[in-house]
Amino acid sequence: MHVYHGTRTLMRLVGTAWCPITVEGAAHVPAGGPVLLAGNHLAACDTFFLMAAVRRRLVFLSKREYFTGTGPTGRAVAGFCRRLGFLPVDRDAGPAAAREALDRGRRVLDAGGALALYPEGTRSPDGRLYRGRPGAAALALTCGVPLVPFGISGTDRVQPLGTAGLRPHPVRIRFGRPLGALPGDRRPDGFPTTAALRETTLRTMTAIAALSGQPFTDRPAPRPGRDTCRAEP
């Protein structure tokens, strides 16, 4: 717990001295009880600026690669992520692994926690907002919790792709109203239907685009070695 709070305090100091943080709509994030935050992803530092912007502790779903690094640096990153309480997600595994990740997220929400994720599944390589994966929709629909969209801007200037340090530039984080009247269509096994997942995901990404100011393209975000447009995960 102290690692999380220490990191949040450090990022607030960074915001004061180096990268001014403007937060809008913070009242849309409930002070207690389960909530799911879903937003855009421009830079690795997004997570830490979001930690600084939200008063309550957040649990993040993070790519598995952060937990499997080798060598001194890789092991240090893995240990840091675990101490922050991040939960690993294997983005390339099959349905069983996806269900396992959803189960981890569900346990956080069932315990009254605040869970944050980036539906695109990777950082944007060009500033556009790409199609969301259905995980956020599945969690919101199965757990019946508020889904609060957020939009981050400026972090791609603070930490451009391929860089490690932080450059001085303002950061803005805007939280929107929780999505209302989510579809309740279910399959015989009780899981949301494909149509319900698609509708909720599209509504989520549309709300994120409005908050972040990004143009939205309804196709998967490119990732390294898979598209001609390079994007770091």
C-alpha atoms as a printed R data frame, in Angstrom:
    type eleno elety resid chain resno       x       y       z
1   ATOM     1    CA   MET     A     1   0.000   0.000   0.000
2   ATOM     2    CA   HIS     A     2   2.776   2.466   0.901
3   ATOM     3    CA   VAL     A     3   4.413   1.958  -2.523
4   ATOM     4    CA   TYR     A     4   1.196   3.022  -4.248
5   ATOM     5    CA   HIS     A     5   0.721   6.103  -2.081
6   ATOM     6    CA   GLY     A     6   4.388   7.038  -2.392
7   ATOM     7    CA   THR     A     7   4.216   6.787  -6.176
8   ATOM     8    CA   ARG     A     8   1.045   8.866  -6.253
9   ATOM     9    CA   THR     A     9   2.647  11.559  -4.091
10  ATOM    10    CA   LEU     A    10   5.691  11.624  -6.368
11  ATOM    11    CA   MET     A    11   3.518  12.051  -9.464
12  ATOM    12    CA   ARG     A    12   1.629  14.903  -7.819
13  ATOM    13    CA   LEU     A    13   4.966  16.602  -7.195
14  ATOM    14    CA   VAL     A    14   5.870  16.020 -10.846
15  ATOM    15    CA   GLY     A    15   2.561  17.623 -11.753
16  ATOM    16    CA   THR     A    16   3.347  20.637  -9.606
17  ATOM    17    CA   ALA     A    17   6.913  21.198 -10.762
18  ATOM    18    CA   TRP     A    18   7.170  19.727 -14.251
19  ATOM    19    CA   CYS     A    19   3.925  18.655 -15.930
20  ATOM    20    CA   PRO     A    20   0.894  20.623 -14.680
21  ATOM    21    CA   ILE     A    21  -2.125  18.327 -14.319
22  ATOM    22    CA   THR     A    22  -5.639  19.602 -14.987
23  ATOM    23    CA   VAL     A    23  -8.426  17.284 -13.831
24  ATOM    24    CA   GLU     A    24 -12.018  17.765 -14.977
25  ATOM    25    CA   GLY     A    25 -15.086  15.806 -13.906
26  ATOM    26    CA   ALA     A    26 -13.452  14.180 -10.874
27  ATOM    27    CA   ALA     A    27 -16.862  14.108  -9.176
28  ATOM    28    CA   HIS     A    28 -17.936  11.422 -11.661
29  ATOM    29    CA   VAL     A    29 -15.575   8.968  -9.936
30  ATOM    30    CA   PRO     A    30 -17.389   7.727  -6.810
31  ATOM    31    CA   ALA     A    31 -15.491   8.072  -3.545
32  ATOM    32    CA   GLY     A    32 -16.363   4.504  -2.582
33  ATOM    33    CA   GLY     A    33 -17.888   1.338  -3.955
34  ATOM    34    CA   PRO     A    34 -17.076  -0.581  -7.130
35  ATOM    35    CA   VAL     A    35 -16.334   1.397 -10.286
36  ATOM    36    CA   LEU     A    36 -14.703   0.666 -13.630
37  ATOM    37    CA   LEU     A    37 -12.617   3.375 -15.323
38  ATOM    38    CA   ALA     A    38 -11.932   3.026 -19.055
39  ATOM    39    CA   GLY     A    39  -9.872   5.452 -21.114
40  ATOM    40    CA   ASN     A    40  -7.415   6.110 -23.896
41  ATOM    41    CA   HIS     A    41  -3.729   5.202 -23.795
42  ATOM    42    CA   LEU     A    42  -1.082   7.546 -25.208
43  ATOM    43    CA   ALA     A    43   2.030   6.879 -23.113
44  ATOM    44    CA   ALA     A    44   3.436   4.584 -20.447
45  ATOM    45    CA   CYS     A    45   3.112   7.418 -17.927
46  ATOM    46    CA   ASP     A    46  -0.700   7.553 -18.364
47  ATOM    47    CA   THR     A    47  -1.162   5.125 -15.492
48  ATOM    48    CA   PHE     A    48   0.872   7.224 -13.075
49  ATOM    49    CA   PHE     A    49  -0.827  10.496 -13.981
50  ATOM    50    CA   LEU     A    50  -4.172   8.761 -13.498
51  ATOM    51    CA   MET     A    51  -3.032   7.597 -10.059
52  ATOM    52    CA   ALA     A    52  -2.226  11.218  -9.221
53  ATOM    53    CA   ALA     A    53  -5.618  12.439 -10.442
54  ATOM    54    CA   VAL     A    54  -7.864  10.036  -8.507
55  ATOM    55    CA   ARG     A    55  -8.107  10.227  -4.726
56  ATOM    56    CA   ARG     A    56  -8.940   6.575  -4.170
57  ATOM    57    CA   ARG     A    57  -6.652   3.664  -4.906
58  ATOM    58    CA   LEU     A    58  -6.914   2.202  -8.400
59  ATOM    59    CA   VAL     A    59  -6.145  -1.329  -9.529
60  ATOM    60    CA   PHE     A    60  -4.851  -1.535 -13.103
61  ATOM    61    CA   LEU     A    61  -5.032  -4.372 -15.596
62  ATOM    62    CA   SER     A    62  -1.558  -4.345 -17.177
63  ATOM    63    CA   LYS     A    63   0.104  -6.296 -19.954
64  ATOM    64    CA   ARG     A    64   1.753  -9.547 -18.888
65  ATOM    65    CA   GLU     A    65   5.126  -8.467 -20.299
66  ATOM    66    CA   TYR     A    66   5.591  -6.085 -17.365
67  ATOM    67    CA   PHE     A    67   5.643  -9.113 -15.049
68  ATOM    68    CA   THR     A    68   7.922 -11.416 -17.049
69  ATOM    69    CA   GLY     A    69  11.002  -9.271 -17.668
70  ATOM    70    CA   THR     A    70  14.465 -10.727 -17.159
71  ATOM    71    CA   GLY     A    71  17.682  -9.199 -15.913
72  ATOM    72    CA   PRO     A    72  17.940  -6.574 -13.173
73  ATOM    73    CA   THR     A    73  15.702  -4.033 -14.929
74  ATOM    74    CA   GLY     A    74  13.031  -6.550 -15.898
75  ATOM    75    CA   ARG     A    75  12.877  -8.006 -12.405
76  ATOM    76    CA   ALA     A    76  12.723  -4.528 -10.866
77  ATOM    77    CA   VAL     A    77   9.812  -3.533 -13.120
78  ATOM    78    CA   ALA     A    78   7.973  -6.776 -12.320
79  ATOM    79    CA   GLY     A    79   8.437  -6.286  -8.589
80  ATOM    80    CA   PHE     A    80   7.324  -2.657  -8.785
81  ATOM    81    CA   CYS     A    81   4.145  -3.589 -10.684
82  ATOM    82    CA   ARG     A    82   3.292  -6.292  -8.156
83  ATOM    83    CA   ARG     A    83   3.818  -3.934  -5.224
84  ATOM    84    CA   LEU     A    84   1.543  -1.392  -6.903
85  ATOM    85    CA   GLY     A    85  -1.118  -4.099  -7.117
86  ATOM    86    CA   PHE     A    86  -1.286  -4.259 -10.920
87  ATOM    87    CA   LEU     A    87  -2.924  -7.363 -12.409
88  ATOM    88    CA   PRO     A    88  -1.313  -9.111 -15.422
89  ATOM    89    CA   VAL     A    89  -3.211  -9.643 -18.670
90  ATOM    90    CA   ASP     A    90  -1.963 -11.836 -21.518
91  ATOM    91    CA   ARG     A    91  -3.174  -9.966 -24.599
92  ATOM    92    CA   ASP     A    92  -2.319 -12.796 -26.996
93  ATOM    93    CA   ALA     A    93  -3.678 -15.804 -25.116
94  ATOM    94    CA   GLY     A    94  -6.888 -17.671 -25.845
95  ATOM    95    CA   PRO     A    95 -10.370 -17.464 -24.312
96  ATOM    96    CA   ALA     A    96  -9.374 -19.266 -21.105
97  ATOM    97    CA   ALA     A    97  -6.700 -16.681 -20.285
98  ATOM    98    CA   ALA     A    98  -9.081 -13.858 -21.177
99  ATOM    99    CA   ARG     A    99 -11.664 -15.284 -18.775
100 ATOM   100    CA   GLU     A   100  -8.987 -15.536 -16.091
101 ATOM   101    CA   ALA     A   101  -8.146 -11.847 -16.527
102 ATOM   102    CA   LEU     A   102 -11.834 -10.960 -16.321
103 ATOM   103    CA   ASP     A   103 -12.149 -13.043 -13.163
104 ATOM   104    CA   ARG     A   104  -9.276 -11.083 -11.587
105 ATOM   105    CA   GLY     A   105 -10.984  -7.835 -12.466
106 ATOM   106    CA   ARG     A   106 -14.316  -9.111 -11.217
107 ATOM   107    CA   ARG     A   107 -12.822  -9.951  -7.826
108 ATOM   108    CA   VAL     A   108 -11.586  -6.371  -7.477
109 ATOM   109    CA   LEU     A   109 -15.036  -5.002  -8.298
110 ATOM   110    CA   ASP     A   110 -16.845  -7.540  -6.104
111 ATOM   111    CA   ALA     A   111 -14.688  -6.321  -3.208
112 ATOM   112    CA   GLY     A   112 -15.806  -2.730  -3.842
113 ATOM   113    CA   GLY     A   113 -12.595  -1.622  -5.549
114 ATOM   114    CA   ALA     A   114 -11.859   0.750  -8.411
115 ATOM   115    CA   LEU     A   115 -10.517  -0.957 -11.535
116 ATOM   116    CA   ALA     A   116  -8.870   0.927 -14.418
117 ATOM   117    CA   LEU     A   117  -8.042  -0.296 -17.905
118 ATOM   118    CA   TYR     A   118  -7.322   0.829 -21.453
119 ATOM   119    CA   PRO     A   119  -9.770  -0.862 -23.866
120 ATOM   120    CA   GLU     A   120  -7.492  -0.357 -26.893
121 ATOM   121    CA   GLY     A   121  -5.055  -2.830 -25.351
122 ATOM   122    CA   THR     A   122  -1.982  -0.817 -26.353
123 ATOM   123    CA   ARG     A   123  -0.731   2.728 -26.732
124 ATOM   124    CA   SER     A   124  -1.842   4.733 -29.747
125 ATOM   125    CA   PRO     A   125   1.007   5.064 -32.279
126 ATOM   126    CA   ASP     A   126  -0.363   8.168 -33.975
127 ATOM   127    CA   GLY     A   127  -2.694   9.975 -31.588
128 ATOM   128    CA   ARG     A   128  -5.869   8.369 -32.903
129 ATOM   129    CA   LEU     A   129  -8.255   6.372 -30.733
130 ATOM   130    CA   TYR     A   130  -8.648   2.797 -31.937
131 ATOM   131    CA   ARG     A   131 -11.316   0.130 -31.525
132 ATOM   132    CA   GLY     A   132 -11.769  -1.109 -27.974
133 ATOM   133    CA   ARG     A   133 -11.574  -4.701 -26.860
134 ATOM   134    CA   PRO     A   134 -14.668  -6.080 -25.109
135 ATOM   135    CA   GLY     A   135 -13.128  -6.595 -21.652
136 ATOM   136    CA   ALA     A   136 -14.390  -3.346 -20.125
137 ATOM   137    CA   ALA     A   137 -17.879  -3.953 -21.476
138 ATOM   138    CA   ALA     A   138 -17.881  -7.540 -20.202
139 ATOM   139    CA   LEU     A   139 -16.895  -6.443 -16.701
140 ATOM   140    CA   ALA     A   140 -19.406  -3.599 -16.569
141 ATOM   141    CA   LEU     A   141 -22.253  -5.780 -17.818
142 ATOM   142    CA   THR     A   142 -21.525  -8.866 -15.717
143 ATOM   143    CA   CYS     A   143 -20.740  -6.988 -12.493
144 ATOM   144    CA   GLY     A   144 -23.380  -4.270 -12.864
145 ATOM   145    CA   VAL     A   145 -20.960  -1.518 -11.822
146 ATOM   146    CA   PRO     A   146 -20.667   2.083 -13.067
147 ATOM   147    CA   LEU     A   147 -18.465   2.443 -16.149
148 ATOM   148    CA   VAL     A   148 -16.768   5.855 -16.073
149 ATOM   149    CA   PRO     A   149 -14.987   6.903 -19.290
150 ATOM   150    CA   PHE     A   150 -11.951   9.149 -19.161
151 ATOM   151    CA   GLY     A   151  -9.768  10.941 -21.673
152 ATOM   152    CA   ILE     A   152  -6.087  11.801 -21.228
153 ATOM   153    CA   SER     A   153  -4.289  14.360 -23.369
154 ATOM   154    CA   GLY     A   154  -0.748  15.708 -23.322
155 ATOM   155    CA   THR     A   155   1.058  12.584 -22.107
156 ATOM   156    CA   ASP     A   156   2.226  11.758 -25.625
157 ATOM   157    CA   ARG     A   157   4.192  15.024 -25.442
158 ATOM   158    CA   VAL     A   158   5.422  14.272 -21.931
159 ATOM   159    CA   GLN     A   159   6.676  10.819 -22.925
160 ATOM   160    CA   PRO     A   160   6.778  10.235 -26.689
161 ATOM   161    CA   LEU     A   161   6.828   6.629 -27.892
162 ATOM   162    CA   GLY     A   162  10.257   5.106 -27.516
163 ATOM   163    CA   THR     A   163  11.407   7.438 -24.732
164 ATOM   164    CA   ALA     A   164  11.828   6.787 -21.021
165 ATOM   165    CA   GLY     A   165  12.133  10.241 -19.443
166 ATOM   166    CA   LEU     A   166   9.418  12.823 -18.884
167 ATOM   167    CA   ARG     A   167   9.411  16.125 -20.759
168 ATOM   168    CA   PRO     A   168   7.686  19.253 -19.425
169 ATOM   169    CA   HIS     A   169   4.202  19.594 -20.882
170 ATOM   170    CA   PRO     A   170   0.709  20.085 -19.414
171 ATOM   171    CA   VAL     A   171  -1.485  17.011 -18.919
172 ATOM   172    CA   ARG     A   172  -5.275  17.030 -18.886
173 ATOM   173    CA   ILE     A   173  -7.507  14.228 -17.601
174 ATOM   174    CA   ARG     A   174 -11.261  14.461 -18.147
175 ATOM   175    CA   PHE     A   175 -13.746  12.083 -16.536
176 ATOM   176    CA   GLY     A   176 -17.194  11.674 -18.047
177 ATOM   177    CA   ARG     A   177 -20.511  10.676 -16.570
178 ATOM   178    CA   PRO     A   178 -20.986   6.932 -16.041
179 ATOM   179    CA   LEU     A   179 -22.554   5.289 -19.058
180 ATOM   180    CA   GLY     A   180 -26.254   4.768 -18.472
181 ATOM   181    CA   ALA     A   181 -28.821   2.178 -19.565
182 ATOM   182    CA   LEU     A   182 -26.358  -0.513 -20.607
183 ATOM   183    CA   PRO     A   183 -27.833  -3.415 -22.624
184 ATOM   184    CA   GLY     A   184 -28.849  -6.443 -20.567
185 ATOM   185    CA   ASP     A   185 -29.022  -9.118 -23.268
186 ATOM   186    CA   ARG     A   186 -27.488 -12.406 -22.074
187 ATOM   187    CA   ARG     A   187 -26.552 -15.758 -23.530
188 ATOM   188    CA   PRO     A   188 -27.954 -18.949 -21.977
189 ATOM   189    CA   ASP     A   189 -24.823 -19.188 -19.784
190 ATOM   190    CA   GLY     A   190 -25.501 -15.706 -18.396
191 ATOM   191    CA   PHE     A   191 -22.618 -13.964 -20.193
192 ATOM   192    CA   PRO     A   192 -23.467 -10.812 -22.200
193 ATOM   193    CA   THR     A   193 -24.302 -11.402 -25.847
194 ATOM   194    CA   THR     A   194 -21.901 -10.389 -28.595
195 ATOM   195    CA   ALA     A   195 -24.302  -7.625 -29.623
196 ATOM   196    CA   ALA     A   196 -24.432  -6.257 -26.063
197 ATOM   197    CA   LEU     A   197 -20.637  -6.281 -25.816
198 ATOM   198    CA   ARG     A   198 -20.252  -4.509 -29.155
199 ATOM   199    CA   GLU     A   199 -22.820  -1.842 -28.301
200 ATOM   200    CA   THR     A   200 -21.305  -1.134 -24.895
201 ATOM   201    CA   THR     A   201 -17.757  -1.086 -26.268
202 ATOM   202    CA   LEU     A   202 -18.704   1.332 -29.044
203 ATOM   203    CA   ARG     A   203 -20.480   3.622 -26.585
204 ATOM   204    CA   THR     A   204 -17.440   3.525 -24.318
205 ATOM   205    CA   MET     A   205 -15.001   4.403 -27.101
206 ATOM   206    CA   THR     A   206 -17.277   7.164 -28.399
207 ATOM   207    CA   ALA     A   207 -17.368   8.705 -24.920
208 ATOM   208    CA   ILE     A   208 -13.584   8.397 -24.570
209 ATOM   209    CA   ALA     A   209 -13.065  10.107 -27.940
210 ATOM   210    CA   ALA     A   210 -15.261  13.021 -26.867
211 ATOM   211    CA   LEU     A   211 -13.273  13.410 -23.636
212 ATOM   212    CA   SER     A   212  -9.797  13.029 -25.136
213 ATOM   213    CA   GLY     A   213 -10.448  14.980 -28.343
214 ATOM   214    CA   GLN     A   214  -8.989  12.165 -30.455
215 ATOM   215    CA   PRO     A   215 -10.331  11.095 -33.842
216 ATOM   216    CA   PHE     A   216 -11.817   7.603 -33.522
217 ATOM   217    CA   THR     A   217 -11.082   4.845 -36.022
218 ATOM   218    CA   ASP     A   218 -13.054   1.619 -35.654
219 ATOM   219    CA   ARG     A   219 -10.199  -0.805 -36.262
220 ATOM   220    CA   PRO     A   220  -7.716  -2.528 -33.931
221 ATOM   221    CA   ALA     A   221  -4.702  -0.544 -32.779
222 ATOM   222    CA   PRO     A   222  -1.494  -1.635 -34.553
223 ATOM   223    CA   ARG     A   223   1.185  -3.329 -32.491
224 ATOM   224    CA   PRO     A   224   4.912  -3.945 -33.093
225 ATOM   225    CA   GLY     A   225   5.689  -6.454 -35.817
226 ATOM   226    CA   ARG     A   226   2.035  -6.797 -36.774
227 ATOM   227    CA   ASP     A   227   1.373  -3.663 -38.780
228 ATOM   228    CA   THR     A   228   3.392  -1.334 -40.929
229 ATOM   229    CA   CYS     A   229   2.447   1.447 -38.524
230 ATOM   230    CA   ARG     A   230   4.613   0.751 -35.496
231 ATOM   231    CA   ALA     A   231   3.094   1.017 -32.044
232 ATOM   232    CA   GLU     A   232   4.728   0.095 -28.782
233 ATOM   233    CA   PRO     A   233   2.548  -1.953 -26.424
